[in-house]
């Protein structure tokens, strides 16, 4: 049975987070966590935190074997954008967009080799 975890309003652009999420989609949880640990992107920490949360949710609610979990679905949606202004020379201003994103990971248990 699949279990989900969602991190909302994370202060990273959806485009940057999607680069990290694409790395772990479909992989076993153990391999995905080790891959995220050595990925030199800021989004890797945020995605790893969400993945650990999904594993904990599966372990506590579904009573599944954690060793057989894999990342079934992983996607990143855009969150709200905070708009700010930065003062510039000659009394001008520049727009600054502080983008957020919602990271959603769904983990599921792989069926055993004998199961259909």
Backbone bond lengths (Angstrom), bond angles and torsions (degrees), N, CA, C in turn:
res aa  C-N    CA-C-N  psi(-1)  N-CA   C-N-CA  omega(-1)  CA-C   N-CA-C  phi
1 X - - - 1.449 - - 1.530 109.31 -
2 X 1.313 116.34 134.56 1.457 119.28 -174.88 1.526 112.02 -80.13
3 X 1.316 114.18 148.82 1.454 122.75 179.45 1.517 108.12 -130.06
4 X 1.331 116.05 143.71 1.454 119.15 -176.51 1.518 110.97 -122.62
5 X 1.320 114.33 156.19 1.463 122.31 171.83 1.517 106.54 -139.44
6 X 1.321 114.80 141.20 1.452 119.62 -177.59 1.524 109.28 -133.99
7 X 1.320 115.34 129.81 1.463 121.46 173.24 1.519 106.46 -109.18
8 X 1.320 116.32 118.66 1.452 119.93 -175.69 1.524 110.93 -108.19
9 X 1.319 114.40 153.91 1.465 123.46 176.83 1.528 112.54 58.74
10 X 1.327 117.26 38.80 1.457 121.77 177.02 1.528 108.49 -76.93
11 X 1.337 116.61 136.04 1.460 120.70 -174.65 1.531 111.84 -83.18
12 X 1.314 114.58 66.76 1.460 121.71 175.10 1.523 106.19 -149.16
13 X 1.306 116.68 147.35 1.454 118.23 179.89 1.525 109.61 -70.43
14 X 1.306 115.53 150.31 1.463 120.37 -178.56 1.526 110.99 -63.57
15 X 1.311 116.98 -35.19 1.460 120.83 -179.48 1.525 111.50 -62.74
16 X 1.329 117.23 -41.80 1.460 120.87 179.99 1.528 111.37 -71.43
17 X 1.321 116.73 -37.01 1.466 119.96 179.42 1.527 111.16 -70.26
18 X 1.325 117.16 -33.48 1.472 120.58 179.52 1.521 111.91 -64.06
19 X 1.331 117.23 -32.40 1.464 120.34 177.81 1.523 110.83 -60.36
20 X 1.328 116.41 -38.21 1.465 121.21 -179.06 1.522 110.56 -77.36
21 X 1.333 116.88 -42.07 1.464 121.23 -177.47 1.533 110.84 -63.94
22 X 1.328 116.77 -33.72 1.470 120.35 179.08 1.530 111.94 -63.46
23 X 1.332 116.75 -25.86 1.461 120.26 -179.37 1.532 112.79 -69.27
24 X 1.338 117.38 -31.77 1.469 119.86 -170.49 1.522 113.82 -105.14
25 X 1.305 118.40 -8.00 1.459 120.92 -176.73 1.539 110.84 -60.08
26 X 1.354 116.07 125.14 1.459 121.62 177.64 1.519 114.74 86.47
27 X 1.305 118.54 -4.01 1.469 121.10 -177.30 1.530 111.22 -91.50
28 X 1.325 117.75 156.03 1.469 120.60 172.97 1.525 110.07 -61.87
29 X 1.327 116.23 149.43 1.465 121.38 -174.47 1.520 111.56 -59.99
30 X 1.314 117.04 -42.75 1.467 120.28 -178.63 1.526 111.35 -61.54
31 X 1.331 116.53 -43.10 1.463 120.99 179.41 1.532 110.33 -69.34
32 X 1.331 116.63 -38.18 1.461 120.63 -179.91 1.527 111.21 -64.19
33 X 1.338 116.90 -42.22 1.463 120.02 179.52 1.527 111.68 -65.49
34 X 1.338 116.98 -40.35 1.467 118.97 178.57 1.527 110.83 -68.86
35 X 1.315 116.73 -33.71 1.466 120.52 177.42 1.528 110.52 -66.85
36 X 1.331 116.81 -41.57 1.460 121.11 179.81 1.529 112.03 -68.35
37 X 1.330 116.12 -31.67 1.460 120.42 -178.97 1.522 111.77 -62.50
38 X 1.328 117.02 -33.81 1.460 121.38 -176.72 1.528 113.37 -107.01
39 X 1.322 117.07 12.96 1.457 120.30 175.89 1.528 108.52 -88.08
40 X 1.321 118.00 121.95 1.470 120.37 -173.64 1.531 113.48 -83.84
41 X 1.306 117.71 44.62 1.457 121.55 177.47 1.517 109.00 -120.18
42 X 1.330 116.34 148.10 1.449 120.46 -177.91 1.524 111.24 -64.95
43 X 1.312 117.29 -34.13 1.454 121.44 -179.56 1.514 113.42 -66.49
44 X 1.317 117.69 -19.62 1.462 121.21 -179.16 1.523 111.15 -63.49
45 X 1.339 117.46 -38.43 1.467 120.71 177.98 1.526 110.96 -64.11
46 X 1.329 116.69 -41.97 1.455 121.45 -177.94 1.529 111.49 -68.51
47 X 1.328 116.30 -40.90 1.463 120.53 179.36 1.527 110.19 -69.47
48 X 1.337 117.59 -38.46 1.464 120.90 178.32 1.520 111.05 -63.24
49 X 1.308 116.68 -39.19 1.463 121.07 177.89 1.530 110.68 -63.09
50 X 1.311 116.66 -42.17 1.465 121.23 178.38 1.525 110.83 -67.19
51 X 1.328 117.01 -38.38 1.464 120.64 179.37 1.524 111.29 -66.26
52 X 1.326 117.08 -41.48 1.469 119.63 176.45 1.525 111.26 -62.39
53 X 1.314 116.24 -35.85 1.462 121.10 177.64 1.528 110.42 -66.25
54 X 1.317 118.12 -40.90 1.458 121.67 178.98 1.532 110.72 -64.75
55 X 1.323 116.78 -39.85 1.470 120.80 178.54 1.528 109.67 -65.76
56 X 1.327 117.64 -42.16 1.458 121.16 178.96 1.526 110.83 -64.88
57 X 1.325 116.77 -38.96 1.465 120.29 176.71 1.523 111.06 -62.57
58 X 1.322 116.45 -43.28 1.464 120.68 -179.85 1.520 111.14 -65.30
59 X 1.315 115.98 -40.27 1.457 120.70 -178.14 1.527 111.46 -67.64
60 X 1.312 117.38 -39.86 1.465 119.84 -175.46 1.522 113.57 -83.63
61 X 1.329 118.13 -33.38 1.465 119.09 -175.69 1.527 113.90 -97.68
62 X 1.325 117.78 -34.70 1.461 120.79 -172.95 1.516 114.26 -101.44
63 X 1.326 117.68 -15.43 1.473 121.29 -176.10 1.534 111.29 55.53
64 X 1.321 115.60 54.75 1.458 120.92 -179.26 1.520 109.91 -102.30
65 X 1.325 115.59 164.82 1.458 121.93 174.60 1.527 107.61 -80.86
66 X 1.315 117.45 114.34 1.465 122.11 -174.76 1.524 111.53 -63.75
67 X 1.319 117.23 -29.41 1.465 120.47 -178.66 1.528 112.61 -68.79
68 X 1.335 117.03 -19.55 1.469 120.19 -178.37 1.524 112.65 -100.54
69 X 1.319 118.04 5.40 1.462 120.93 179.88 1.525 111.33 -76.19
70 X 1.320 115.48 146.61 1.455 121.27 174.44 1.523 108.61 -142.00
71 X 1.319 116.52 161.53 1.460 121.92 -179.59 1.527 107.54 -80.96
72 X 1.317 115.56 103.74 1.459 120.64 -177.31 1.522 111.47 -76.08
73 X 1.327 116.20 -51.06 1.467 121.19 178.08 1.516 108.11 -136.14
74 X 1.311 115.78 145.10 1.462 121.50 177.40 1.522 107.54 -148.90
75 X 1.326 115.86 125.64 1.452 118.70 178.38 1.518 110.17 -150.30
76 X 1.326 114.83 160.39 1.458 122.33 -178.81 1.522 107.95 -128.23
77 X 1.327 115.95 125.30 1.455 122.07 176.53 1.525 109.44 -107.90
78 X 1.321 115.63 156.34 1.453 119.71 177.23 1.518 110.25 -76.57
79 X 1.315 115.69 139.26 1.454 121.40 174.02 1.514 109.39 -100.30
80 X 1.312 117.39 -169.08 1.463 119.82 178.67 1.536 111.38 -69.43
81 X 1.309 115.81 151.33 1.451 121.97 179.57 1.521 109.15 -108.44
82 X 1.325 117.30 124.88 1.460 121.83 175.17 1.522 107.67 -86.76
83 X 1.315 116.40 128.72 1.457 121.00 -177.39 1.522 109.16 -104.83
84 X 1.330 115.35 127.69 1.455 121.78 -179.54 1.532 108.86 -129.84
85 X 1.331 115.74 168.64 1.452 120.74 176.30 1.523 109.43 -122.46
86 X 1.310 115.69 143.61 1.452 122.94 178.52 1.523 107.50 -116.04
87 X 1.308 116.58 127.28 1.466 120.73 -179.48 1.526 109.99 -68.77
88 X 1.315 114.97 138.25 1.468 120.95 179.00 1.525 109.10 -127.67
89 X 1.297 115.49 -176.75 1.468 120.68 -176.74 1.530 111.78 -68.67
90 X 1.321 115.43 155.52 1.468 123.37 175.99 1.523 112.67 60.39
91 X 1.335 116.57 31.49 1.464 120.10 175.75 1.513 115.15 74.57
92 X 1.291 116.11 13.06 1.462 118.98 -179.81 1.529 110.05 -89.00
93 X 1.327 115.48 170.96 1.465 120.93 177.87 1.517 108.69 -139.28
94 X 1.329 115.62 151.30 1.462 122.66 178.29 1.517 108.48 -120.39
95 X 1.307 116.54 138.99 1.457 119.98 177.88 1.525 110.15 -73.90
96 X 1.331 115.73 141.63 1.457 122.30 174.90 1.519 106.98 -127.11
97 X 1.319 116.58 123.05 1.459 121.39 179.67 1.519 109.22 -102.96
98 X 1.319 117.02 119.51 1.460 121.47 176.10 1.526 106.43 -100.11
99 X 1.309 115.44 98.09 1.457 120.96 -173.32 1.528 111.31 -85.86
100 X 1.337 115.22 148.92 1.458 121.50 176.82 1.522 108.26 -126.18
101 X 1.332 115.53 166.54 1.455 119.73 179.50 1.525 109.98 -147.31
102 X 1.315 114.58 159.30 1.457 122.60 176.97 1.532 107.31 -112.78
103 X 1.337 117.12 119.09 1.466 122.37 -179.17 1.525 108.18 -100.59
104 X 1.322 116.89 124.96 1.463 121.81 179.77 1.522 109.29 -123.60
105 X 1.329 116.12 126.71 1.463 122.08 177.42 1.520 108.70 -124.66
106 X 1.327 116.11 134.91 1.458 121.89 177.56 1.519 107.30 -121.06
107 X 1.327 115.91 121.01 1.463 121.01 178.60 1.522 109.11 -109.33
108 X 1.305 115.33 151.26 1.460 121.72 179.88 1.517 108.50 -144.49
109 X 1.316 115.13 162.44 1.457 120.92 -179.66 1.522 109.05 -90.80
110 X 1.324 115.92 129.30 1.475 119.44 177.46 1.522 108.72 -70.80
111 X 1.321 117.33 137.13 1.465 118.54 176.59 1.524 110.18 -68.89
112 X 1.327 115.24 149.35 1.471 119.55 178.22 1.511 108.71 -67.24
113 X 1.324 115.57 164.52 1.466 120.74 -175.76 1.526 111.93 -60.59
114 X 1.336 118.00 -34.16 1.452 121.98 -178.66 1.525 113.79 -79.24
115 X 1.342 117.19 -21.43 1.467 120.87 -178.81 1.513 111.05 -79.24
116 X 1.333 116.40 156.91 1.466 120.64 -178.60 1.497 112.37 -91.25
